[in-house]
Amino acid sequence: MSAYEAVRIRLDPTPRQTRLLESHAGGARFAYNLMLAHVQRQISLGEKPDWTLYAMRRWWNEWKDEIAPWWRENSKEAYGSAFEWLSQALRNWSDSRKGRRAGRRVGWPKYKSKRSGVPRFAYTTGSFGLIEDDPKALKLPRIGRVHCMENATERVHGRRIVRMTVSRHAGFWYAALTVERPTESVPAKNRKRKNRNRQVGVDLGVKTLATLSDGTTFPNPRNHVRTQRKLRHAQQALSRRDRGMSHGCGSKRYNRALERVRRIHARIAAQRADNIGKLTTWLADNYSDI
């Protein structure tokens, strides 16, 4: 049985490619909401709904030219991934309702919102993924070569890509590559470790990053303090903008301010993860029991 892991890479699309990415994500959202409405219509008419992926694709292929004559503007994979997600969501709801699914009760799927939802779509077939002799780029069907912010070939490390999910978070586009992970154990790197016979307790705080039981403290990095100040100013600017809720969505100035707040939140999360990673590495190198 194969094991898989995700490799997340930030994309650097051109303005034209950004519009194409948004079009693909919008097409996926449209297909998801359309098929969910179709299933609900079947239930309201007393029919037995068929929410298998095959049935959804068959119904879409029969009606797509009439319902969405613009569907050819995007890759067929965008619509197929939406049906896959909806089919899985309905299956989870059904299994949870019948007691065949462990954990918290799963509710009925909700419609995808353009304003609050995460724009995303996926590729599972076709020529997508790495580009030969172009390590800092990925190939997205119907969009083309998209530059990456890091070396994608090095991150994948020769493993087979079985899926690519493209999504937008805090104004940035990312590609999550699902790759096969080798089942054999990978030997740990030889690191120089010292004082591995010591024990220590760690208390993570707010004013300080961490305090050890031996009295050692790790202050919050200054870049985190500066980013918190930027977040405070951005949130104050957001509170002064017109939400425009009477029209169903915020004003342009409100949406721009909201996007700025989201980007700063994403930066804070990245800084926090980087600081915690460096701290845990240092602790593992210097203590045996934590």
C-alpha positions, 0 to 999 in steps of 0.5 A, spaced: 500 500 500 502 506 497 503 512 502 502 519 500 504 526 503 503 533 500 508 538 498 506 545 498 509 550 494 507 558 493 506 560 486 508 566 482 503 567 477 502 573 472 496 578 472 493 574 466 495 567 470 491 570 476 485 571 472 485 564 469 486 561 476 480 565 479 476 563 473 478 555 474 476 556 482 470 560 480 468 554 475 469 549 480 465 553 485 459 553 480 459 546 479 459 544 486 453 549 488 450 546 481 450 539 483 448 540 490 442 544 488 441 538 483 441 533 489 437 537 493 432 537 488 432 530 487 430 529 494 425 534 494 421 531 488 421 524 492 427 521 488 433 517 490 439 521 489 445 518 486 451 522 488 456 518 486 462 521 482 460 517 476 453 519 476 455 527 477 460 527 471 454 523 467 449 529 469 454 534 468 456 532 461 449 531 459 447 538 461 453 542 461 452 546 454 446 548 456 447 550 463 454 553 462 456 554 455 462 557 457 465 551 461 470 550 455 474 556 458 477 552 464 480 545 464 475 539 465 479 538 471 476 544 475 469 541 475 471 534 476 475 536 482 468 539 485 464 533 483 469 529 487 469 533 493 461 534 493 461 526 492 465 525 498 462 530 503 455 527 501 458 520 503 461 523 509 454 525 511 450 519 509 455 515 513 455 519 519 448 519 519 448 511 519 453 511 525 458 508 520 463 514 521 467 515 527 467 522 530 463 528 531 456 528 527 457 531 520 452 535 517 449 536 510 454 540 505 453 547 504 454 551 498 460 554 497 461 562 498 465 566 493 466 571 499 468 567 505 470 560 501 477 558 499 478 558 492 481 552 489 481 546 484 485 540 483 488 536 477 488 528 477 489 527 470 493 530 464 500 533 463 500 537 470 506 538 475 513 539 474 517 541 467 523 538 465 529 543 465 525 548 469 525 547 476 522 553 479 515 552 475 509 548 474 505 546 468 497 547 469 493 545 464 489 551 460 493 556 464 500 554 462 507 555 465 507 558 472 513 560 476 514 558 483 517 562 489 522 556 490 525 550 487 519 545 485 523 539 483 528 539 489 522 539 493 518 533 490 525 530 489 524 525 484 517 522 487 511 521 482 506 526 483 499 523 483 495 530 484 495 537 484 491 542 488 491 549 487 488 554 492 488 561 494 490 563 501 491 570 504 491 573 497 497 568 495 496 562 490 499 555 492 500 548 489 499 542 494 502 536 490 500 529 493 507 525 492 508 518 493 512 517 499 517 511 500 515 506 505 522 504 507 524 508 513 529 514 512 535 514 516 536 520 520 541 525 519 547 525 523 547 531 527 552 533 532 548 533 539 551 535 546 549 535 553 543 529 551 543 527 558 540 533 561 532 533 562 528 540 561 521 542 562 518 548 557 513 553 558 510 556 552 508 563 553 505 570 550 510 575 553 516 570 552 516 565 546 518 560 551 521 559 558 525 553 560 525 549 567 533 551 568 531 559 568 533 560 560 528 564 557 527 565 549 524 572 548 519 573 542 523 575 536 523 582 534 520 581 527 514 578 530 513 584 534 513 589 528 508 584 524 503 585 530 504 592 530 502 592 522 496 588 524 493 592 529 494 598 524 491 594 518 485 592 523 484 599 525 483 601 517 479 595 516 474 597 522 473 604 518 471 601 511 464 600 509 462 593 509 457 594 504 453 588 507 446 591 503 449 589 497 451 582 499 459 583 499 463 588 502 466 595 498 472 595 494 476 598 499 473 594 505 475 588 501 482 590 500 483 592 507 480 585 509 485 582 504 491 586 507 489 583 514 489 576 512 496 577 509 499 579 515 495 574 519 498 569 514 505 572 515 504 572 523 503 564 522 509 563 518 513 567 523 510 563 529 512 556 525 519 558 523 520 560 531 517 554 534 521 550 529 528 553 530 526 552 538 524 545 538 530 543 533 535 547 539 531 543 544 532 536 541 540 538 540 541 540 547 536 535 551 535 528 551 528 528 555 523 534 554 
